[in-house]
Each structure stands twice: as structure tokens, then as C-alpha cells.
Amino acid sequence: MAALRQFSSLAKYTIKTSSGSFVTVGGDGSVSLGSTPSVFTCEKQATSIAFRAPDGLNYLTVGADGKLAANDNGLGPNTTYTPGAVSGGHSLQSPSNSQFVSANGSTLEANKTSVSPTETFVFTKQQ
């Protein structure tokens, strides 16, 4: 749980992939990777973290297809993540399917069973 201590509840973070792309939320709740960062609000739970999207309502959510979107406003297994400290940043594991969140082209998906650079994210706290 050492990785969990690295996050502050209600602090705002940008999320960047190991390849330098930012996690961005569109107006429709879609999540993509690009050059413009969205700012997420971290909500720390007992053993996990959730990230509220810039709209202030919805959480970063793992859909039934494993793809991430920002379209669920309730806390649960598909909107919380177990962080892990890895070389170069943190991994995020989804309790809903036990898979790691992975950068896949221009999208994020919870579909990997192990951590490599594509499952490594850098969280930058905003002032």
C-alpha cells in the first residue's frame, strides 16, 4: 500500500503515459491520449483510488469492453483502481477485472495481466 500513500485525496493530477501522451477527457466522456492534459481529482479510498473527471461528476471508468471512459458517477469496482509503484511511475489495476490499465494507441484499456512501460503512468500533482 506504499503506492497509495503517494496520492493525496482531493488533490488534482494530470496523468501522462510513459510515451509522453496525456489522458484527456472529451465533452462526451470519451477518454483518449493526446497532447492536452485533463485534470483529474483524486479520491482516496481505504485500499484504492478513484479519479473524478474535469466535469466534477463522473469517474474514470472501466467499461464492459475494458475501455476507459468518464461516464459513471458512482464509486465501485469499475471506477476505483489499486495503484502500484513501478519503475518510472505507477500502475493502475482495476478491481472490476483484475487487469492493469494500458495505453493502447489513442485509448486506455484495462486489459493487461502484467506491467510494462505501456502500463506505467506519471501522475503530476497540480497546484
Secondary structure, DSSP 8 states (H G I E B T S, - for coil): -TTGGGS-TT-EEEEEETTS-EEEE-TTSBEEEESS---EEEEE-SS-EEEE-TTSS-EEEE-TTSBEEEEE-S-STTT-BEEEEETTEEEEE-TTTS-EEEEETTEEEEEESS--GGG-EEEEE--
